[in-house]
Amino acid sequence: MVDLLVINARKEGSFLMEQNITYQDFIQNILNTRGRFGIPDDEYKERHHIVPKCIGGTNDKDNLIDLYAKEHFIAHKLLAIETNDNKLICAWWNMCNVKNNNEIERYIPTPEEYEETRINFAKYLSETRSGKNHPFYGKHHTEDSLIKISNKSKGENNPMYGLPCYYKMSEDEIEKWKLNLVLGSPKRKLVKCIDTGKIYNSVREASRCTGVIRSHIEKSMLYNCEVDGYSFIEIDKITGEEIIKLSLKDLEDKIDEQDKKHSKNQSEATKLWWSTRNKESSKNSALKGWSTRRKKEIIE
C-alpha cells in the first residue's frame, strides 16, 4: 500500500482522488470508470502495459490500457515501489527525464515526486552498479576488443566524419567564430615590447619570450612604465595603433588630487564637529548659570 493521492478518473479536467491504493486497484478503478480505451481521440494519452513486458507482459489487447500522462506516471511509481524490480525502477526514473515530441503534454513531476524517484533510482544504482554487483566487475577488454572499439570511431565510422566543427552553429555564431580566429579571443591583448619592437599575440606569449611575469606586463601597459628592464604597450587589434592608458605622472596627479579632496572633506568635518561641540558647551554653560541664579533666588 502506498500513501499518496492518485487519479482514479478524469472528466472535464476534474480528478477523483483516493488514498492508500495498490497498483491492481488503481488499474481496476480506471477500467471500471471509463474502460480500457475510453480516452477521447482528441485528448493526449499514453498506452500502458498492465503487466510490464520486462516481467512477462505481452502486447495483447487485454494487457493494454490508455492512461492520461499523470496516471501513467503514478502507475509506474506504484509498480516500482510494489515490485522493487530494477527495470521498473529505471522505467519510473525515465518517466521523470525522457522527453519526446509530446513533451509539452507529458506529465511533469513535482519537485517532491522527482526527489522521491531520484532517491529510489540512486539506491538501485548503488545496489546493482557498484563493486561486485557491477556487470563488468573484475573484467577487462581484450586487445582485440580495444581495437574494435577504436575502429568504430575512426574515419567514416566516426559520427563527425566529414562535418565541419561549426556544423551546429548559427550563421551569427560562425561569423563570430571566424572573427575570433583572425583577431583572437576578445580578452586576448596584442602586446608590443617597446625595447625590442616585437609584437606578441598575448600577454602569456610576451611573458614566455621576455621572462617578465604577466602581472608586471599588465602593470607596464596600464601605467606606461618600465618593469624588469622592459616597457610594454597594448596594440589595438583592428587599427594596429598603440593604446596609451595612464602614465605614472598622471597616476601621481590623480592620487594627489584625491588626497587633497579627502583632506578638505576631513577638515570640513572636523570644523563642523568642533562648532557643534562649542554650541553644546555654550548651551550647557548658560543652563548651568541660570540654574545657579535660580537657586539663589529661591534661598533668598
N, C-alpha and C positions, 0 to 999 in steps of 0.2 A: 504494500500500500504506500502511496506517495501523497504527502500533504501539499497539494498545490491546487490552484484554480485551473480548470481545464474547460475547453469549449465543447459542449455537447452538441449544439446545433447552432446554425446561423440563419437568420431570416431578416432581411432588410437592414442589415448592419447591426442587429442586436444579438447578444450572446446569452445562451442559457448556461449558467455556471454551476459546477458541482465540486465538492471536495472529496478527498480520500477515494480515488478511483483507480482501478487497475487497468492495465492495457486492454485486457479482454473486455472489461465493462465499457471502456472508452469507445472501442470499435463497435461493440454491440449497440450502444446507445445511438451512435450515428446511423447504423443500419436500420434501427427501429424508427428513427426520426425522419430521415429523408431517403433511405435506400442506398444501394451500392454506388450508383452513378447519378445521384439526384441533383447535383450542382448544375445550374443552367449553363448553356454553352457560352454565353456572353460574359461569364464571370471567370476570374482566374482560379485555376485548380491544379492540383498536383496528384498524380496517380501513385498509389502506395501499395506495396505488397504486404498483406496482412501477416502472413508468415514470411519473414525476410528470406531472400534467396540464399543468403550466406548460412542459414541454418536449415536448409532443405525446402524452402518455399518454391513455388512454380509460377509460371505466367498464366495459369488457368484463370478463367473469368471469376471463379468462386474465390480466388485468392487476391483479387484486386478490388480497390475501392478508391474513389475520388475524394480528396480532402482539400479543405482550404489551407492556405500557407501556414497559419498558426497551428491548425490541427495537425498538420504533417510534422511540424517541429515537436509538438507535445507527444505525438505518437512515438517518434524516435527517442525522445527523452525517457518515456515510460519503458520502452523496450530495453534501452541501455541500462537503466537502473535495476530493472527486474531480472534481466538475464545475466548482467555483468559480463557479457560477451565482448571480446576485444574488437571485433569487426563492427559490432553495433555501437560501441563507444566511439569508434572512428567516424561512423556514419552520423552520429549525433553531433560530433565536433564539426564535421563538414557542413552540416546544416547552418552553422554559425558563420562560415567563411566562404563557401563556394558561391560564386556569382555566375549568372548566365544572362542571356538576352532579356529575361524577365525579371532582372534584379530589382526593378522598381516595385514590382508587385509581390516579390517574395517577402516572407515574414522576417523582420529584423529583430533579433532577440534584444531584450532589455539588458542593461549592464549587469544586473543580478543574475539573469539567466546565462549570459555569456561567461561570467565568473564561475558559476557552478559547472558549466560544461568544460571550461578550461581546467579546472581543478581535477575533474574526473579524467580528462584526457592526459593530463600530466602524470597522474597516478598510473594510468595504463602504460605510458611510455617508460616510466620508472621500473615497472614490473616486467615489461617484455622487451625493452631495448637497452638494458644496462647489464654489464658483467656477463655471467654465463648464460643469461637469458637472451642475449643478443644473438640473432641468427648467424652472424659472422664471427662469433667469439672463437678465438684460437685458430682461425683460418687465415690463409694468406693467398694472394693471387700468384699463380704460376707465371713464369716468364712468357709463355705463350699467351696467357690471358692478358697480361700487361701490353703485349704487342698488339693484340686485337683491339683493346680499349684505345690504344694510341692511334691505330689506323682508322678507327671510326671517326676521329675528329681531325683527320689530315686531308688536305687537298679538297676535292669535290665533296667529300663526306662531311666537311665542316659546314654547319648551317650558315656561316658568314662568308662562305666561299663566293668570290665574285662580287660581293656587295661592298660599297664604299663605307668608310667608318661613320659617315654622316647620313646614312640612308634613312634613319628615323627622324632626322632633324627637319624643322620647318625651313622655309626659304630665308626668313629673317635670322634664324639660328645659324644657317650655313654661311650667310654673309658675315655675321659676327665672328664665326669660327675662322673664316679665311682672313679677316682683318687681323685677328689675333696672331695668325701665323706670320703675317708681314710685320706687324708692329710689336708683337709680343703681348704678354699679359698686361691688362690695364694697370696693374700695380707695379709692373716692372719699369725701372727707370734706366734711361741711357745715361751713362756716366762718362765724363771726359776728365782725364788726368791732365791738368794744366801744365805740369812739368814735362811730361813726355809727349803730350799731344794725342795720345791714343784714346780711342772711344771704346767703351765696354758696353755689352748688351744688358748688363745688370750690375747691381751693387755687389752681388756674390762673385761675379766674374772679376770685377775690379779688385776685390779683396784677395781673390786667389792669385791674381797676377802681380799685385804690388806688395802683398804681405801685410797690408793695413786692415785692421779689423773693421767689420761692416758698420758698427756704431760710430766709429771715428770718421768713416767716409760720409755717412749721413750728416754728421755734425759739420764737416767741411763744406758740404753742399748747402746746408741750411744757413750757416753763418759766414760763408765765404772766407774761410780762414785756412791756415796750414795745419796739417796734423801728421805727425810721424814723418816729417820731411816731404810730404806731398800735399798738393792742393787739388781739390776736385770740384767739378761743377756739373749740374744736371743739364742735359740736352733735350729740347723738345722733339718728340718722335716724328711729328709731321713736318714742322718748318725747319728743324735742324738748328734752331737758334739756341744760344746759351740762356739758361734761366737763372738770373741773379735774384736771390731771395732776400737775405738780410746780412749786412756786414757787421763786424764786431763793433765798429763805431756807432752804427745805428742801434745796435743792441744796447750798448752802454748808455746812449742818449735816452733810449726808451726806459731803461731801468732808473736813470736819474730822474726822469720826468715822473715816474710812478712814485719814487721815494719822496720827491717834493710834494706831490699831491697828498701822499699819506701823511707827511709831516704837517701840512697845512690843515688837514682834517683833524689830526690829533691835537693840534694847537687850538683849533676852534672848539673841540670837545672839552679840552682842559679849561679854557676860558669860561665856557658855559657852566661847567661843574663848579668852578670857583665862585662865579657870580651867583649861582643858585645857593651855594653854601653861605655866602655872605648875607644874602637876603634873609635866609632862615636864622642866621646868628643875630642879625639886627632885630628881627621879629621877636626872637626869644628874649633878647635883652630888654626890649620895650615892654614885653609882658611881665618880665621879672621886676622891672622898675615900677610898673603900675601896681603889681601885687604888693610890693613893699609899702608904697604910699597908702594903699587901701588899708593895710593892716594898722598903720599909724593912726589913720582917721578913726578906725573902729576903737582903738585903745583910748584915744582922747575923748 
